[in-house]
């Protein structure tokens, strides 16, 4: 597999790198290591930013902590909704 890993998609330079890379990219830390999870709206915004700045062949890696709530279910629901709106 020929891929590249990039962290955080908040900086405009990183956004350009992710979109312009000819290789498949694995974007990680899209929720900023828990700093962008205060509200469901903030989580949704982070996923929207991530998916709008990667190519269709790229992927995201998301860390989750199931002890406090169902983050897996919540994130899956948000991602399904965000992806269905993209078209």
C-alpha positions as CSV (number, residue, x, y, z in Angstrom):
1,X,0.0,0.0,0.0
2,X,1.4,3.4,-1.0
3,X,-0.1,5.9,1.4
4,X,0.8,9.0,3.4
5,X,-0.3,10.0,7.0
6,X,-1.2,13.5,7.9
7,X,-2.3,14.8,11.3
8,X,-4.9,17.4,12.0
9,X,-6.7,19.1,9.1
10,X,-7.1,22.5,10.6
11,X,-4.1,24.4,9.1
12,X,-4.7,25.6,5.5
13,X,-1.3,24.3,4.5
14,X,-2.2,20.8,5.6
15,X,-5.5,21.0,3.7
16,X,-3.7,21.8,0.5
17,X,-1.3,18.9,1.1
18,X,-4.1,16.4,1.7
19,X,-6.0,17.5,-1.4
20,X,-3.0,17.6,-3.7
21,X,-1.3,14.4,-2.7
22,X,-1.5,11.8,-5.5
23,X,-1.1,9.1,-2.8
24,X,-3.8,7.8,-0.6
25,X,-3.9,9.7,2.7
26,X,-4.8,8.6,6.2
27,X,-6.0,11.6,8.1
28,X,-5.8,11.3,11.9
29,X,-6.5,13.4,15.0
30,X,-9.5,14.9,13.2
31,X,-11.1,15.5,16.6
32,X,-7.9,17.1,17.9
33,X,-7.3,14.4,20.5
34,X,-10.6,15.2,22.3
35,X,-10.3,18.9,22.2
36,X,-13.1,19.2,19.6
37,X,-15.8,17.1,21.1
38,X,-17.5,19.4,23.6
39,X,-20.8,19.3,21.7
40,X,-22.3,17.1,18.9
41,X,-22.2,20.2,16.7
42,X,-18.5,20.6,17.2
43,X,-17.9,16.9,16.4
44,X,-20.0,17.2,13.3
45,X,-18.0,20.3,12.2
46,X,-14.8,18.4,12.7
47,X,-15.9,15.5,10.5
48,X,-17.3,17.9,7.9
49,X,-13.9,19.7,7.8
50,X,-12.1,16.4,7.5
51,X,-14.2,15.0,4.7
52,X,-14.3,18.2,2.8
53,X,-10.5,18.3,2.7
54,X,-9.6,14.8,1.7
55,X,-10.0,12.9,-1.6
56,X,-12.7,10.1,-2.0
57,X,-9.9,7.5,-1.9
58,X,-8.5,8.8,1.5
59,X,-9.5,7.7,4.9
60,X,-9.7,9.0,8.5
61,X,-8.6,7.4,11.7
62,X,-10.7,8.4,14.7
63,X,-9.9,7.6,18.3
64,X,-12.8,6.9,20.6
65,X,-13.3,6.4,24.4
66,X,-16.4,4.3,25.1
67,X,-16.4,4.6,28.9
68,X,-18.4,7.8,29.1
69,X,-20.9,7.4,26.3
70,X,-21.4,5.6,23.0
71,X,-18.9,7.5,21.0
72,X,-18.7,4.8,18.3
73,X,-22.5,5.0,17.7
74,X,-22.5,8.8,17.8
75,X,-19.6,9.2,15.4
76,X,-20.9,6.6,13.0
77,X,-24.3,8.4,12.9
78,X,-22.6,11.7,12.3
79,X,-20.3,10.3,9.6
80,X,-23.2,8.6,7.8
81,X,-25.2,11.9,7.8
82,X,-22.2,14.0,6.6
83,X,-21.3,11.6,3.8
84,X,-25.0,11.3,2.7
85,X,-25.2,15.0,2.3
86,X,-22.0,15.1,0.2
87,X,-23.8,13.4,-2.5
